[in-house]
Amino acid sequence: MKVGLISAYPPAEGGVSSRMYWTAKYLGKKGVEVVVLTDSWSWEENYKEQIDFDELKYLQPKNVSVYQINPLEIKKKKQVGKRGNNETLLFSLGLEIDKKENPDIWYSYYLLPYGLVGYFLSKKTNKPWVLGHASSDLERLGHPDYVNLIDVVREADAVISRSEEMKLITDKVIEPDIQQICSLPEEFNIDRDYNERPIIGCIGKENYSKRWRELLESLEDTKYFRISFFCDKEGRRNLSKIIGLKKLDKEIKFNNFVPPWRMPEVYSKIDILYNGEKGFYISKHHPLVPLEGFASGCCNILSDELFEKYESIFDLEDEENVIKVDTLNKDKIKDTFHHLDKKQISEIGRKGKRMFYKKNDYEGYINFLFDIFEDLVR
Protein backbone atom coordinates (compact mmCIF):
# COMPACT_ATOMS: atom_id res chain seq x y z
CA MET A 1 0.00 0.00 0.00
CA LYS A 2 1.20 3.51 -0.82
CA VAL A 3 -0.05 6.59 1.06
CA GLY A 4 0.26 10.17 -0.16
CA LEU A 5 0.74 12.22 3.03
CA ILE A 6 0.00 15.95 2.63
CA SER A 7 1.14 17.85 5.68
CA ALA A 8 3.64 20.01 7.47
CA TYR A 9 6.91 18.12 7.80
CA PRO A 10 10.45 18.94 8.95
CA PRO A 11 12.05 21.45 8.77
CA ALA A 12 8.73 23.14 9.59
CA GLU A 13 8.58 23.64 13.35
CA GLY A 14 5.62 22.54 15.43
CA GLY A 15 3.60 19.66 16.80
CA VAL A 16 1.89 18.75 13.52
CA SER A 17 5.21 18.53 11.67
CA SER A 18 6.70 16.36 14.40
CA ARG A 19 3.67 14.07 14.61
CA MET A 20 3.65 13.55 10.85
CA TYR A 21 7.38 12.79 10.78
CA TRP A 22 6.99 9.97 13.29
CA THR A 23 3.77 8.81 11.62
CA ALA A 24 5.52 8.53 8.25
CA LYS A 25 8.51 6.76 9.79
CA TYR A 26 6.45 4.16 11.62
CA LEU A 27 4.06 3.54 8.74
CA GLY A 28 7.22 2.93 6.71
CA LYS A 29 8.44 0.48 9.34
CA LYS A 30 5.15 -1.37 8.95
CA GLY A 31 5.83 -1.77 5.23
CA VAL A 32 3.66 1.08 3.95
CA GLU A 33 5.21 3.25 1.26
CA VAL A 34 4.71 6.88 2.30
CA VAL A 35 5.00 9.72 -0.20
CA VAL A 36 5.13 13.07 1.62
CA LEU A 37 3.89 16.20 -0.14
CA THR A 38 4.81 19.34 1.80
CA ASP A 39 5.72 23.01 1.64
CA SER A 40 7.95 23.03 4.71
CA TRP A 41 11.07 24.48 3.07
CA SER A 42 9.01 27.54 2.12
CA TRP A 43 8.10 28.33 5.72
CA GLU A 44 9.43 31.54 7.22
CA GLU A 45 12.97 31.17 8.53
CA ASN A 46 11.74 32.17 11.98
CA TYR A 47 9.67 28.98 12.16
CA LYS A 48 12.02 26.42 10.66
CA GLU A 49 14.18 23.86 12.40
CA GLN A 50 17.93 23.80 11.99
CA ILE A 51 18.85 20.71 9.99
CA ASP A 52 22.51 20.05 9.31
CA PHE A 53 23.60 18.72 5.93
CA ASP A 54 24.52 15.30 7.31
CA GLU A 55 21.02 15.01 8.82
CA LEU A 56 19.12 15.27 5.54
CA LYS A 57 19.04 11.47 5.34
CA TYR A 58 16.70 11.40 8.35
CA LEU A 59 14.02 13.25 6.40
CA GLN A 60 13.38 10.09 4.41
CA PRO A 61 13.31 7.03 6.69
CA LYS A 62 12.77 3.56 5.26
CA ASN A 63 9.90 3.48 2.72
CA VAL A 64 9.41 7.26 2.97
CA SER A 65 10.02 9.71 0.12
CA VAL A 66 9.54 13.47 0.42
CA TYR A 67 8.49 15.96 -2.26
CA GLN A 68 8.81 19.67 -1.52
CA ILE A 69 7.44 22.59 -3.49
CA ASN A 70 10.13 24.99 -4.67
CA PRO A 71 10.55 27.63 -1.93
CA LEU A 72 11.91 30.10 -4.48
CA GLU A 73 8.46 30.29 -6.04
CA ILE A 74 6.87 31.44 -2.81
CA LYS A 75 6.48 35.09 -2.03
CA LYS A 76 7.77 35.45 1.52
CA LYS A 77 5.32 36.47 4.21
CA LYS A 78 5.98 37.48 7.79
CA GLN A 79 3.06 35.72 9.45
CA VAL A 80 2.84 32.03 10.27
CA GLY A 81 0.42 30.21 8.00
CA LYS A 82 0.43 32.84 5.23
CA ARG A 83 2.80 31.41 2.68
CA GLY A 84 1.59 32.73 -0.66
CA ASN A 85 0.00 30.46 -3.25
CA ASN A 86 1.04 27.19 -1.62
CA GLU A 87 -2.27 25.45 -2.34
CA THR A 88 -1.74 25.86 -6.10
CA LEU A 89 1.88 24.69 -6.00
CA LEU A 90 1.08 21.75 -3.72
CA PHE A 91 -1.77 20.66 -5.98
CA SER A 92 0.42 20.91 -9.07
CA LEU A 93 3.21 18.90 -7.44
CA GLY A 94 0.62 16.42 -6.17
CA LEU A 95 -0.48 15.72 -9.73
CA GLU A 96 3.14 15.02 -10.68
CA ILE A 97 3.48 12.70 -7.68
CA ASP A 98 0.34 10.88 -8.70
CA LYS A 99 1.80 10.14 -12.13
CA LYS A 100 5.21 9.17 -10.79
CA GLU A 101 4.38 7.41 -7.51
CA ASN A 102 0.70 6.47 -7.99
CA PRO A 103 -0.34 6.49 -4.30
CA ASP A 104 -3.40 4.43 -3.41
CA ILE A 105 -4.84 6.99 -1.01
CA TRP A 106 -4.36 10.60 0.11
CA TYR A 107 -4.04 11.56 3.78
CA SER A 108 -4.09 15.25 4.75
CA TYR A 109 -3.37 16.53 8.21
CA TYR A 110 -4.52 20.09 8.89
CA LEU A 111 -7.31 21.68 6.92
CA LEU A 112 -5.48 24.61 5.30
CA PRO A 113 -3.66 24.28 3.04
CA TYR A 114 -3.21 20.51 3.22
CA GLY A 115 -6.82 19.39 3.55
CA LEU A 116 -7.91 21.56 0.66
CA VAL A 117 -5.11 20.15 -1.50
CA GLY A 118 -6.09 16.61 -0.51
CA TYR A 119 -9.68 17.31 -1.51
CA PHE A 120 -8.69 18.53 -4.98
CA LEU A 121 -6.22 15.68 -5.52
CA SER A 122 -8.83 13.14 -4.49
CA LYS A 123 -11.33 14.58 -6.96
CA LYS A 124 -8.79 14.79 -9.79
CA THR A 125 -7.24 11.34 -9.27
CA ASN A 126 -10.42 9.55 -8.15
CA LYS A 127 -8.71 8.15 -5.07
CA PRO A 128 -9.91 8.04 -1.46
CA TRP A 129 -9.01 10.88 0.87
CA VAL A 130 -8.60 10.84 4.66
CA LEU A 131 -8.55 14.05 6.70
CA GLY A 132 -6.95 14.59 10.09
CA HIS A 133 -7.36 17.90 11.86
CA ALA A 134 -6.05 20.05 14.70
CA SER A 135 -8.02 22.05 17.25
CA SER A 136 -7.43 25.25 15.28
CA ASP A 137 -9.29 23.73 12.32
CA LEU A 138 -12.45 23.53 14.42
CA GLU A 139 -12.08 27.18 15.36
CA ARG A 140 -11.62 28.03 11.69
CA LEU A 141 -14.71 26.10 10.57
CA GLY A 142 -16.76 28.16 13.00
CA HIS A 143 -15.65 31.41 11.37
CA PRO A 144 -17.97 32.99 8.74
CA ASP A 145 -15.08 33.41 6.28
CA TYR A 146 -14.47 29.65 6.20
CA VAL A 147 -17.96 28.22 6.58
CA ASN A 148 -17.96 26.81 3.02
CA LEU A 149 -15.02 24.58 3.96
CA ILE A 150 -17.55 22.45 5.80
CA ASP A 151 -18.65 21.14 2.40
CA VAL A 152 -15.03 20.20 1.67
CA VAL A 153 -14.76 18.28 4.95
CA ARG A 154 -17.92 16.34 4.08
CA GLU A 155 -16.25 15.07 0.91
CA ALA A 156 -13.56 13.19 2.88
CA ASP A 157 -13.92 9.41 2.84
CA ALA A 158 -12.87 9.39 6.49
CA VAL A 159 -12.18 12.07 9.09
CA ILE A 160 -9.98 11.12 12.03
CA SER A 161 -11.41 13.01 14.97
CA ARG A 162 -12.62 12.86 18.56
CA SER A 163 -14.53 16.13 18.20
CA GLU A 164 -18.27 16.24 18.84
CA GLU A 165 -18.45 19.28 16.54
CA MET A 166 -16.89 17.28 13.71
CA LYS A 167 -19.42 14.49 14.23
CA LEU A 168 -22.17 17.05 13.59
CA ILE A 169 -20.52 18.05 10.31
CA THR A 170 -19.96 14.60 8.81
CA ASP A 171 -20.91 10.99 9.42
CA LYS A 172 -17.48 9.85 8.18
CA VAL A 173 -15.76 10.43 11.52
CA ILE A 174 -13.59 7.57 12.77
CA GLU A 175 -12.71 8.09 16.40
CA PRO A 176 -9.27 7.03 17.68
CA ASP A 177 -8.62 6.00 21.25
CA ILE A 178 -7.44 9.02 23.24
CA GLN A 179 -4.43 7.08 24.54
CA GLN A 180 -3.32 6.23 21.02
CA ILE A 181 -3.33 9.81 19.76
CA CYS A 182 -1.46 10.89 22.91
CA SER A 183 1.18 8.18 22.45
CA LEU A 184 4.77 8.56 21.31
CA PRO A 185 7.32 6.30 19.59
CA GLU A 186 10.02 4.38 21.44
CA GLU A 187 12.68 6.99 20.62
CA PHE A 188 11.49 9.08 23.57
CA ASN A 189 11.98 6.27 26.08
CA ILE A 190 15.51 7.36 26.93
CA ASP A 191 17.97 6.62 29.72
CA ARG A 192 18.84 9.79 31.57
CA ASP A 193 20.55 11.40 34.53
CA TYR A 194 19.63 14.63 36.31
CA ASN A 195 21.97 17.60 36.69
CA GLU A 196 23.23 18.81 40.05
CA ARG A 197 22.37 22.30 38.87
CA PRO A 198 19.01 21.75 37.15
CA ILE A 199 18.24 22.98 33.65
CA ILE A 200 14.76 24.32 32.91
CA GLY A 201 13.64 23.74 29.32
CA CYS A 202 11.26 26.06 27.47
CA ILE A 203 10.28 24.86 24.01
CA GLY A 204 8.10 26.40 21.30
CA LYS A 205 7.13 29.64 19.60
CA GLU A 206 7.40 32.51 22.05
CA ASN A 207 4.12 34.32 22.64
CA TYR A 208 2.11 35.81 25.49
CA SER A 209 0.41 32.52 26.37
CA LYS A 210 3.69 30.66 27.02
CA ARG A 211 4.14 32.78 30.19
CA TRP A 212 7.92 32.68 29.85
CA ARG A 213 8.20 36.33 30.81
CA GLU A 214 6.50 35.64 34.12
CA LEU A 215 8.94 32.78 34.64
CA LEU A 216 11.96 35.01 34.02
CA GLU A 217 10.66 37.71 36.32
CA SER A 218 9.99 35.12 39.04
CA LEU A 219 13.50 33.65 38.88
CA GLU A 220 15.41 36.92 38.90
CA ASP A 221 16.95 36.21 42.31
CA THR A 222 17.56 32.51 41.68
CA LYS A 223 21.03 31.29 40.70
CA TYR A 224 20.38 27.60 41.34
CA PHE A 225 18.65 26.99 38.00
CA ARG A 226 19.70 27.43 34.40
CA ILE A 227 17.25 27.93 31.54
CA SER A 228 17.53 26.59 28.00
CA PHE A 229 15.17 28.07 25.40
CA PHE A 230 14.38 26.38 22.09
CA CYS A 231 12.41 29.08 20.35
CA ASP A 232 12.07 31.37 17.34
CA LYS A 233 14.53 34.19 16.70
CA GLU A 234 11.91 36.88 17.17
CA GLY A 235 11.03 35.40 20.55
CA ARG A 236 14.70 35.35 21.43
CA ARG A 237 14.93 39.07 20.75
CA ASN A 238 11.83 39.78 22.83
CA LEU A 239 13.04 37.74 25.80
CA SER A 240 16.56 39.13 25.61
CA LYS A 241 15.26 42.53 26.64
CA ILE A 242 13.88 41.12 29.90
CA ILE A 243 16.97 38.97 30.46
CA GLY A 244 19.21 42.00 30.09
CA LEU A 245 17.16 44.06 32.52
CA LYS A 246 17.16 41.24 35.09
CA LYS A 247 20.86 40.49 34.50
CA LEU A 248 20.20 36.80 33.84
CA ASP A 249 22.46 36.51 30.79
CA LYS A 250 24.80 33.94 32.34
CA GLU A 251 21.95 31.68 33.43
CA ILE A 252 20.23 31.37 30.05
CA LYS A 253 21.03 29.74 26.72
CA PHE A 254 19.10 30.17 23.48
CA ASN A 255 18.90 27.39 20.90
CA ASN A 256 17.40 27.07 17.45
CA PHE A 257 14.48 24.76 16.80
CA VAL A 258 15.72 21.22 16.17
CA PRO A 259 14.11 18.44 14.10
CA PRO A 260 12.05 15.64 15.69
CA TRP A 261 14.79 13.00 15.60
CA ARG A 262 16.99 15.23 17.79
CA MET A 263 14.32 16.03 20.38
CA PRO A 264 14.96 12.94 22.56
CA GLU A 265 18.55 14.13 22.99
CA VAL A 266 17.29 17.61 23.91
CA TYR A 267 15.02 16.18 26.60
CA SER A 268 17.84 14.04 27.99
CA LYS A 269 19.67 17.25 28.94
CA ILE A 270 16.64 19.03 30.44
CA ASP A 271 15.68 18.37 34.06
CA ILE A 272 12.52 20.47 34.29
CA LEU A 273 10.20 21.08 31.34
CA TYR A 274 8.25 24.30 31.81
CA ASN A 275 4.86 24.22 30.09
CA GLY A 276 3.41 27.55 31.13
CA GLU A 277 0.73 27.88 28.45
CA LYS A 278 -2.25 29.80 29.80
CA GLY A 279 -4.82 31.87 27.94
CA PHE A 280 -4.05 30.44 24.50
CA TYR A 281 -6.65 31.56 21.97
CA ILE A 282 -7.46 27.97 20.89
CA SER A 283 -9.32 26.60 23.89
CA LYS A 284 -8.94 22.92 22.97
CA HIS A 285 -5.24 23.11 22.20
CA HIS A 286 -3.31 20.07 23.48
CA PRO A 287 0.39 20.73 22.80
CA LEU A 288 2.76 17.85 22.07
CA VAL A 289 5.68 19.08 24.18
CA PRO A 290 4.27 18.05 27.61
CA LEU A 291 3.76 14.50 26.32
CA GLU A 292 7.36 14.36 25.11
CA GLY A 293 8.44 15.61 28.52
CA PHE A 294 6.59 12.84 30.33
CA ALA A 295 7.87 10.21 27.90
CA SER A 296 11.50 11.22 28.37
CA GLY A 297 11.42 11.55 32.16
CA CYS A 298 11.54 15.32 32.56
CA CYS A 299 10.01 16.84 35.66
CA ASN A 300 6.99 18.38 33.97
CA ILE A 301 5.65 21.69 35.24
CA LEU A 302 2.20 22.37 33.80
CA SER A 303 0.10 25.48 34.04
CA ASP A 304 -3.16 24.88 35.86
CA GLU A 305 -4.84 25.27 32.46
CA LEU A 306 -2.81 22.47 30.85
CA PHE A 307 -3.14 20.33 33.97
CA GLU A 308 -6.93 20.40 33.60
CA LYS A 309 -6.68 19.43 29.92
CA TYR A 310 -4.42 16.41 30.50
CA GLU A 311 -5.96 15.33 33.80
CA SER A 312 -8.76 13.55 31.94
CA ILE A 313 -6.24 11.61 29.83
CA PHE A 314 -3.51 10.71 32.33
CA ASP A 315 -3.45 9.92 36.03
CA LEU A 316 -1.90 13.24 37.03
CA GLU A 317 -1.06 13.84 40.68
CA ASP A 318 0.25 17.25 41.63
CA GLU A 319 3.71 17.08 43.25
CA GLU A 320 3.82 13.32 42.63
CA ASN A 321 4.24 12.83 38.87
CA VAL A 322 3.81 16.45 37.75
CA ILE A 323 3.85 19.95 39.21
CA LYS A 324 0.86 22.24 38.71
CA VAL A 325 1.27 25.99 39.00
CA ASP A 326 -0.66 29.15 38.22
CA THR A 327 1.77 30.53 35.65
CA LEU A 328 0.35 34.03 35.93
CA ASN A 329 1.16 34.20 39.64
CA LYS A 330 4.82 35.14 40.01
CA ASP A 331 4.84 34.43 43.73
CA LYS A 332 3.52 30.91 43.10
CA ILE A 333 6.13 30.33 40.41
CA LYS A 334 8.92 31.54 42.67
CA ASP A 335 7.70 29.40 45.55
CA THR A 336 7.51 26.32 43.30
CA PHE A 337 11.13 26.60 42.23
CA HIS A 338 12.30 27.58 45.70
CA HIS A 339 11.28 24.15 47.03
CA LEU A 340 12.61 22.06 44.13
CA ASP A 341 15.85 20.10 44.50
CA LYS A 342 17.51 17.36 42.47
CA LYS A 343 15.90 14.54 44.44
CA GLN A 344 12.37 15.85 44.00
CA ILE A 345 12.98 16.68 40.34
CA SER A 346 14.20 13.16 39.58
CA GLU A 347 11.39 11.49 41.54
CA ILE A 348 8.66 13.48 39.80
CA GLY A 349 10.32 12.92 36.42
CA ARG A 350 10.55 9.15 36.89
CA LYS A 351 7.01 8.84 38.24
CA GLY A 352 5.67 10.93 35.36
CA LYS A 353 7.44 8.66 32.91
CA ARG A 354 6.02 5.51 34.49
CA MET A 355 2.55 7.05 34.42
CA PHE A 356 2.91 7.89 30.72
CA TYR A 357 4.12 4.46 29.61
CA LYS A 358 1.33 2.65 31.44
CA LYS A 359 -0.97 3.97 28.74
CA ASN A 360 1.37 4.59 25.81
CA ASP A 361 0.24 2.69 22.70
CA TYR A 362 2.02 4.09 19.67
CA GLU A 363 1.83 0.77 17.86
CA GLY A 364 -1.94 0.89 18.33
CA TYR A 365 -2.03 4.37 16.80
CA ILE A 366 -0.10 3.24 13.71
CA ASN A 367 -2.30 0.15 13.35
CA PHE A 368 -5.39 2.36 13.66
CA LEU A 369 -4.24 4.46 10.69
CA PHE A 370 -3.16 1.41 8.71
CA ASP A 371 -6.58 -0.22 9.11
CA ILE A 372 -8.37 2.92 7.91
CA PHE A 373 -6.17 3.19 4.83
CA GLU A 374 -6.44 -0.52 4.05
CA ASP A 375 -10.25 -0.54 4.33
CA LEU A 376 -10.59 2.41 1.95
CA VAL A 377 -8.11 1.07 -0.60
CA ARG A 378 -9.79 -2.33 -0.92
N, C-alpha and C positions, 0 to 999 in steps of 0.2 A: 504494500500500500504506500502511496505517495501523497503527502499532505502539503499544500501550499499555505504557509503561515504568513499572514500579513499583519505586521505589528511593529511597535518600537523594538529595538534590539541594540545591543552594544555597538558603538560607543555612546548611544543615547543614555543619559542618566535617568534613574528612577525605578520604582518598584515594578512597573509593567515590563520594562526592558529586561530587568533581572529575571522576573518570573518566566518570560518567554524564552530567555536563553536556556534556563534549566529545563524548561518544558521541551524545547527542541532537542537538547542533548539527551534527555532520558527517553523520549520517543525514538530517537536514533538508536539508543542502546537496545530498545525493544525490537529493533529491526525495521522500524518505519523510516522511509526516506522522507526527509523534511526539506522543503525548498522555502527559504525565508525571503520574503519581499518586504523591503524596509526603506525608509528615508533617513536613517539615523546619522549618516555622515553629513547630512545637510542641516542638522540641528545647530542652533547657536553655540558658539564655542563655550559660552558660559555654562552650558548644560550638557557638556560632553565629558565622557570619562577619558582619562589619559591611558592610552594603549601603546605600549612600546612595540617597536617593529618586530621583535622576536616573539611577541605575544599574538600576532595576527593569526597564527595557526589555531588558537583557541576559539576563534570566532566560528570555525566550522568543525565541530566535533564529528565523530563517526556518523555517517549517513546524513549529514547536514550540509547543505550548500546555501550560500547567502548571495542575494542579488540586491544591489544598492542603486538607487537612482543617482544620477550624476549631480553632486552638490554644486557644481559650477553653473548649473542651469537654474538654480534657485536664487531668487532675489532675497537677500538677507533681511531678516526682521529682528527686532529687538525683543519681542515678547515671546514667551514660551507658547508653543502651539500654533503660532502664526508663521508658517513657513512657505509662503507663496503658493504656487500652483501644484502642490505635491500630489493632490488627488489625480490630476491629469497625468503627471509623470509616472506615478505608481501604476495607474491603470494601463498605460502604454507599455511599461516594462512587464506588467503582469501578462499581457497578451503575448509578448515575446517568450516569457517563461512557459506559458501554456503550450506554445508550439515546440519549444526545446525540451522541456521537462515532462510535460503532460501529467500534471498532478491529478489525482482522482477526486480531490475534494479541497475546498478553500476553507481556511479557518482564520477569521479576523479577531483580534483582541483590541478593543477600544473602538468606539463608534466613529469618531472623526480623527483622522481621515480614513482609517483602516477598514472600518465596517462598511463605509460607503463604497470603497474600492472593491471590497469583497462582494458586495451586492452586484455591482456592475460586471465584475468578472464572472460571477455565477450566471448572470443572465446571458452574457456573451458566449460563454463556453458551455452552457447547459450542464453545469456540474453542481453538486450540492454545496451549500454554504452554511458554516457554523459560526455563530457570533458569540464572543465572550465580551463582557463589559465591566467597567469600573464604576465606582459610586458616582463619579462626576458625570458619567453618561446619563444617569437617572435624573440628575439635576438639570442637565441640558435638555432632555426630552420634555421636561416640564416648563421650558421657556417658550414663549410664543414664537420666537424667531426660528425654533427648531421643531415645531410641532409636527411638520410634515415628515420628519424622519421616522415617526412612529410607523408610517406605512412601509418604510424600508425595513425596519426591524421585523415586521410581520412577514416579510418575504424570506427570512432565514429559515432553513430547514430544521435548525435546532438553535436554541439560545441557552447558553450555560449561565444559570442565574439562581440565586436564592432570594431574589427580590419579589415581594408581594406585588409591587407596582408593575414589575415586568410581567407577572402572571396575568395581570389585567389587560396588558397590551396584546399578548400572544399566547396561544395554547401550545406553542412549540418549546416551552421552557422545560429543560432537563435540569433537575436540582442536584448538585453535588453535595456530598456530606461535608459539613462545616469543618471537620477535622482534616479532611483531605485537602481542601483549598487553603488551609492554614498550615500545611505540612511543608517540609523542606528536604532537599536531597542530603545524602550521607556526607557530602563534603563539609557540612557545617558541624558535624559531630567530631570536634577536634580535641586533642589533648592540650592542656594548657596549664600554666602557672599563673600566679598573681604577684604583681609587683609590690615591693616594700613601700614604695611611694606611688600610690595608685594613680592610674591614668583614666580620666573621664573622656569618653568618646561622644562626640556630637556629629551626627551624620545626616546629610540631606541639603535641600535648597533652603538657604536662610530666608526667613520671613517672620513677620510679627508673631505668628502662631507657634513657632518653635520655642519661644520663650528663652532663647539663649542669652538675651541681654539681661533678663532678670537673674539668670544663673551667674553671669559675670559680675553683676553688681553685688550679688549675695556672697561671692567668694573673694571679694577684694582684700580681705584681711587673712585669707587662708593660704599658707605656703606648703601645706601638706600634700595637696593634689596638683596634678598637671592636667591640662586639657588638650585634646587632639581633635581638631575640627577637620571634617571631610566635607567641604562645601564649595559653592560656586564662588567665582572670583569677585563678583559684585558683593556678595555677602561677606567675603573676607574684608573688603574695603570698609563696609559698614561697621563690622565688629571691631576692626582695628582702631577706629576712633575711640570706642569705649575702652578698649584694652590699653591704649596710650594714656587716656585720662586716669585710669585706675592703676597704671604702672604694673601691668600684669604680663608684660612682653616676654619675660624669661620663663613664665609658667605655661605658655601656650604655643602650640605648633599648628600651622595650617597645612593641609594636604589637598591635592586635587582629588576629584572623583576617580575612583578606580573601578575596573570592570568586575563583573560578578565572580569570576573565577579567583580573583584576588581578595575578595571580601572575607573568607574564612581566616586568612592570614591577618587581616586588619583586626578582626575580632579577637584573635589570639593575643594581641598586644594591648587590648583595652580591658580594664578591670571593671569599670562602671559605664554602662550605656545610658546616656541621659536622653529620655524621650519626653520632652517637655510640652509636646503639642497640646494647645488649649485654645479654643475659639476658632478653629479652622473652618473656613466657609462651607466645606462639604461635610455635612453633619454625620454621614455614614462612612466617612473615610477610615479605613483600617490599614495603616501603613505596614510595610513589610519589615522595616528595620527592627522593631521590638521582637518579632518572631525570630529573626536571625540572632538577636542578642540572647534570647532564651536558649536557642539551639546550640550556641557556641559557649555557653557557660558564663556569660557576662552577668554581673550584678545589674539587673534591669531596674532603672528608676522610671516609673510611669507617672505622667500627670494624672490627676484624679479623673479627668475626662477619658483618657485612654484606658485607665484601669477599669472603668465601667464598661467600656466597649469589649474588652477582652475577658472580663470576668465571667461572661456567659459562655465562653468558649473553653477557657482553661480554669483549672482549680487554683486560682490566685489567692494567696494569703499574704497580706501586708506584713512586711518585716520578717517573713519566713522564706518565701521564694521570689519575692519582688518587693520593691519599696514604692509606696504611693505618696505623692506629695502635691499640694496645691502649688503649681508652678507660677502662679501670679503673686504668691505671698513670699516675699524675700526673706522674711524672718523664718518661715517654715523651711525654706530651702537651706538657709544657713544652719538651722538647727539639725536638719537631716544629715548634712555632711559633717557637722561637728561631732556627731556620735558614731560615724563610720570608721572602722579600722580594717586592717587586712583580713583578720579572722572572720568578721561579720560579712565582709564583701565576698570572700570565697565561699562561705556557707550559703549565702543567698544565691550566689551564682550557680553552685552545684545543685542546690535544691530546685532552682528554676529550670535547670537543664533536665533533671530527672522528671519533673512535672511535664515538660514539653514532650519528651520522648515516650512517655506513657501513651500519648495519643497521636504521635506522629505517624502518618501513613502516606508517604510520598508515592510509594509503589501503587497504592490504591488510587491516588489521583491520576497517575499516568494510565493505569488500566481503565479508569473511568473515561478518559478522553479517547483512548484507543477503541473502546467498545462503541462509543458514539460514532466515531469515524467509520468503523467497520460496518455498522448497521446501515449507515447512509450510503455507503459505497456498493453494497451488495445489489 
